[in-house]
């Protein structure tokens, strides 16, 4: 199994952080079209989970994306 963000091989039976993404869909009239299927996502570290989450949620704006990742996904930004 590899990290969804950095591609590094995840050692051991369980990834540090894992979850699922729903399918990417859109509608043409009443027709639902699936662009990408849902998938399981795995990360080798909290840092990779955070970075991936920020990239995926930037459409919200940076502040909103950070709050979303903390409050809804239970992730924490890397301390610097």
N, C-alpha and C positions, 0 to 999 in steps of 0.2 A: 504494500500500500504506500502511496506517495502523498505528500502534502499538496493540497489543492492550490496553495499560493506559490510556494517556492519550488515544488517538485522534488524536494529531498525525501529519501526513503524513510518511512516511519518505522523505527525499530521497536519491537515488542508487539504485543497483541492489541493494544489499545492506543489510539491517537490521543494527544493532549486535549484537543478540542474537536468535536465532530457535530454534525447536524445534517440537515437536508435543505435543499432548495426546491421550491415548487417549479413546475414547468413555466416556460415563457410563452404566453399566449396573447393573441389579439383577435379582434372580431372584425369580420367583413359582413356587415348587416347582422343577420342572426346566426351566422356561421362562425364557430370558434375554430381558430387555427393555431395549432401548437408549433411554435418555431423551434423550441428546444425542450426536450423532455426534462422532468425533474431528476435530481441526482443527489447522491450522498456526498457530502463534503467533509474532508478531514484535514487537520492541521497539526504540524509537528510542534508548534509552540503557540503561546498566547499572542506573541508578536505577529506571527503569520495570520492568525485569526483576525486580529485587529486591523492589520493592513488590508487584508482581503475585504473585510467588512466596510472599511472606509472607502475603498475604491467602488464597491458595489452600491453604496448608499450616498455617494457624493451628489446625486441629483437633488437631494434634500437640502444641500448646503452643508458646510463643514460643521457648524455648531449643532444643527439638528441631527446630523449623522452621528456625531459623537454621543449626544444624549440618547439617541435611539439604540446604539450599540451597548451603552452602559445599562440603560433601564430595561430594554426588551430582550437583549441577548446575553446580558450578564458579563460582557467583556470589559476589560479595563485597558486604558492606554498605557503604553510602555513609559516608565519613568525615565527621565533624562537627567 
